[in-house]
């Protein structure tokens, strides 16, 4: 027997359902998919952030080379990696909004996970470059200009902090959080460079500059570890950290008429959307879609799971009884 489809909107998200197959079939199937709203568009934030940071990278690198400051050059390298990170995150954000196709039935939602992982790798490369150049400078020291360092880095605080503010409202999205962390870390790093510049100006100790450069690399490494760990887990389709599988299983098992829950799978479709599939053993399977509609709404409201596929089983396999 064929499966009929009915499309409708409900509770602020789109959903579709497949009617249950006839009892004489080998199994009954109820399927309902719920979706979150489309990801928030941060296009203007990305455009502004990329433009400001490209300009600042050029200024910072030029002043760092002219006045012999590895702290400025290191910060410029970090900012350059952040420009690339913003471009990656923006591209993934745009791709995630594309409609599904016959080949990519989920669309390109998972591109946000790939972008977050790529950003972590990009930061790791930046750390290596900073450490290499700083070690080189230790063997060929120069006298950096403290005041120039402090002024240029002070401009960096304003640019990076302002860019970070543009992404503050998207922290639930790992892709956007990655962009935010890049900018917030840069603001903190620039503040450290200001302190280093002032310290050099008042003490004349040139070694403060490479010391701060090493500290910058350590701060970047700390932020990179968290981002890499979270994005790698998502790439391996691990259950999102905000969801307790045991609680979800208990919730499904507590529903009226459910005797058992098995084949429960929960995974991230993107950095903002979560999917679930499960088999519910229900001897008295419901005749309407109301049960599935309420179930999907409950999963969305309580766990943030917006794409649920549920298979209803009557507890015995009719095929074994001579279907």
C-alpha positions in Angstrom: 0.0 0.0 0.0 1.3 3.5 -0.9 2.1 6.1 1.7 0.2 9.3 1.6 1.7 12.7 2.4 0.2 15.9 3.9 2.1 19.1 4.3 1.2 21.7 7.0 2.7 24.4 9.2 2.6 24.0 13.0 4.0 25.8 16.1 6.2 28.1 14.0 8.0 25.3 12.1 7.3 23.4 8.9 6.5 19.7 9.1 5.3 16.8 7.0 3.8 13.5 8.0 3.2 10.1 6.4 0.0 8.3 7.3 0.2 5.0 9.0 0.3 1.9 6.7 -2.5 -0.5 6.9 -2.4 -3.1 9.8 -2.0 -5.9 7.3 1.4 -4.5 6.2 4.5 -5.9 7.9 4.8 -2.7 10.1 3.1 0.5 10.8 5.0 3.7 10.0 4.4 7.2 11.3 6.9 9.9 10.2 7.0 13.5 11.1 9.7 16.0 10.5 9.9 19.3 12.3 12.3 22.1 11.4 13.6 25.1 13.2 13.4 28.5 11.6 16.1 29.1 9.0 19.4 30.3 10.5 19.6 34.0 11.3 21.2 36.0 8.5 24.4 37.6 9.7 25.4 38.8 6.2 25.8 42.4 7.2 27.8 41.5 10.3 30.2 39.3 8.3 30.6 42.0 5.6 31.4 44.7 8.2 33.7 42.5 10.2 35.6 41.3 7.2 36.1 44.8 5.8 37.3 46.3 9.1 39.7 43.4 9.8 41.3 43.4 6.4 42.1 47.0 6.7 43.5 46.6 10.2 45.6 43.6 9.2 47.4 45.7 6.6 48.0 48.6 9.0 49.1 46.3 11.9 51.5 44.3 9.8 53.1 47.4 8.2 53.6 49.1 11.6 54.9 45.9 13.1 57.5 45.4 10.4 58.5 49.1 10.3 58.9 49.4 14.1 60.2 45.9 14.8 57.4 44.6 16.9 56.8 40.8 16.7 53.8 41.3 19.0 52.1 43.4 16.3 53.1 41.1 13.5 51.8 38.1 15.5 48.5 39.9 16.2 48.3 40.8 12.5 48.8 37.1 11.6 46.1 36.2 14.0 43.7 38.8 12.6 44.4 37.5 9.1 43.4 34.0 10.2 40.2 35.6 11.6 39.4 37.3 8.3 39.6 33.9 6.6 37.6 32.4 9.5 34.9 35.0 9.0 34.8 34.3 5.2 34.5 30.6 5.9 31.8 31.1 8.5 29.9 33.4 6.2 30.1 31.0 3.3 28.8 28.2 5.4 26.0 30.3 6.8 24.9 31.2 3.2 25.2 27.5 2.1 23.1 26.3 5.1 20.2 28.4 3.8 20.1 26.8 0.4 17.1 24.5 -0.3 17.6 20.7 -0.4 18.0 19.0 -3.7 17.6 15.5 -5.0 21.3 14.9 -4.4 21.6 16.8 -1.1 18.3 15.9 0.6 19.3 17.8 3.8 20.6 20.8 1.8 24.0 22.1 2.9 23.2 22.5 6.6 26.3 20.5 7.6 28.6 23.0 5.9 28.4 25.0 9.1 30.0 22.1 11.0 32.8 21.8 8.4 33.4 25.6 8.6 33.8 25.4 12.4 36.3 22.6 12.1 38.2 24.4 9.3 38.4 27.5 11.5 39.9 25.5 14.3 42.5 24.1 11.9 43.2 27.6 10.6 43.8 28.8 14.1 46.3 26.0 14.6 48.2 27.0 11.6 48.3 30.6 12.8 49.7 29.5 16.2 52.5 27.6 14.4 53.4 30.7 12.3 53.4 33.0 15.4 55.6 30.7 17.4 58.1 30.3 14.5 58.5 34.0 13.9 58.7 34.8 17.7 61.4 32.2 18.2 63.3 33.7 15.3 63.0 37.1 16.8 64.4 35.9 20.1 67.7 35.1 18.3 67.6 38.4 16.3 66.2 41.0 18.8 65.3 44.5 17.8 64.2 47.6 19.7 60.4 47.9 19.3 58.7 51.3 19.7 56.4 50.9 22.7 54.2 53.9 22.0 53.6 52.9 18.4 52.7 49.4 19.5 50.3 50.6 22.1 48.5 53.0 19.7 48.1 50.5 16.9 47.0 47.7 19.3 44.5 50.2 20.8 42.8 50.6 17.4 42.7 46.8 17.3 40.7 46.6 20.5 38.0 48.9 19.1 37.8 47.0 15.8 37.8 43.5 17.3 35.5 44.3 20.2 33.0 46.0 17.8 33.1 43.1 15.4 32.5 40.6 18.2 29.5 42.5 19.3 27.9 41.9 15.9 27.9 38.1 16.6 26.8 38.2 20.3 23.2 37.2 19.6 24.1 34.0 17.7 25.9 32.0 20.5 23.7 28.9 20.1 25.1 28.4 16.6 28.7 26.9 16.8 29.5 28.4 13.5 28.6 31.9 14.7 30.1 31.3 18.1 33.4 30.4 16.4 33.3 33.8 14.6 32.5 35.5 17.9 35.3 33.8 19.8 37.8 34.8 17.1 36.9 38.4 17.5 36.6 38.4 21.3 40.0 36.7 21.6 41.5 39.3 19.3 40.2 42.1 21.4 41.8 40.5 24.5 45.0 39.9 22.6 45.1 43.5 21.4 44.7 44.7 25.0 47.7 42.6 26.0 49.7 44.1 23.2 48.8 47.6 24.5 50.1 46.7 27.9 53.3 45.3 26.3 53.8 48.5 24.4 53.5 50.6 27.5 55.7 48.3 29.5 58.4 48.5 26.7 58.1 52.3 26.6 58.7 52.7 30.3 61.2 49.9 31.0 63.0 49.6 27.6 63.0 45.8 28.0 62.8 44.5 24.4 62.1 40.9 25.5 58.6 41.9 26.7 57.6 41.9 23.0 58.3 38.3 22.2 57.1 37.2 25.6 53.7 38.8 24.8 53.8 37.1 21.4 54.1 33.7 23.2 51.3 34.6 25.5 49.1 35.5 22.5 49.8 32.0 20.9 48.9 30.4 24.2 45.6 32.2 24.4 44.7 31.3 20.8 45.6 27.7 21.5 43.2 27.6 24.5 40.3 29.0 22.4 41.2 26.7 19.5 41.0 23.6 21.6 37.4 24.2 22.6 36.3 25.0 19.1 38.1 22.0 17.6 36.7 19.6 20.2 33.1 20.8 19.7 33.3 20.9 15.9 35.0 17.5 15.7 32.2 15.9 17.9 29.6 17.4 15.6 31.5 16.2 12.5 31.3 12.7 14.0 27.5 13.1 14.6 27.8 13.0 18.4 24.7 13.9 20.4 24.9 17.7 21.0 26.2 18.5 24.4 23.0 20.3 25.4 21.0 17.1 25.0 20.9 14.3 27.6 20.1 11.0 25.7 18.8 9.4 28.9 16.3 12.2 29.4 15.1 12.0 25.8 14.7 8.2 26.1 12.8 8.6 29.4 10.6 11.3 27.9 9.6 9.1 25.0 9.1 6.1 27.2 6.7 8.1 29.5 4.3 8.9 26.7 0.9 7.3 26.9 0.8 3.9 25.2 4.5 3.5 24.8 5.8 0.2 26.1 9.5 0.5 24.9 11.9 2.8 23.1 14.7 1.4 20.9 16.9 2.4 17.9 17.1 5.9 19.3 19.5 8.2 17.4 20.2 11.9 17.9 22.7 13.8 15.8 23.4 17.4 14.6 22.2 18.3 11.1 24.1 21.6 11.4 25.4 23.8 14.1 21.8 24.9 14.8 19.6 22.0 14.0 19.2 18.5 15.6 17.6 15.4 14.2 16.2 12.3 16.0 15.0 8.9 14.9 13.4 6.3 17.2 11.2 3.3 17.2 8.3 3.3 19.7 6.7 0.0 20.7 2.9 0.8 21.0 0.5 -2.2 21.0 -2.4 0.2 20.7 -0.9 2.5 18.0 -2.9 5.7 17.6 -5.1 6.1 14.5 -4.4 9.8 14.0 -1.4 12.0 13.6 -2.2 14.0 16.7 0.1 11.9 18.9 3.0 12.4 16.5 2.3 16.1 16.3 2.3 16.5 20.1 5.4 14.3 20.3 7.4 16.4 17.8 6.3 19.7 19.5 7.4 18.3 22.9 10.8 17.3 21.6 11.3 20.8 20.1 10.1 22.7 23.2 12.0 20.6 25.7 15.2 19.5 23.9 15.4 21.7 20.9 15.1 18.8 18.6 13.4 20.1 15.5 13.6 17.2 13.0 12.1 14.0 14.5 11.3 10.8 12.6 9.3 8.2 14.7 8.4 4.7 13.7 5.5 3.1 15.6 5.6 -0.7 16.2 2.8 -2.7 17.6 5.1 -5.0 19.7 4.9 -8.0 17.4 6.1 -8.5 13.9 3.1 -9.5 11.7 5.5 -11.0 9.2 6.6 -13.7 11.6 2.9 -14.7 12.0 2.6 -15.4 8.3 2.2 -12.0 6.8 
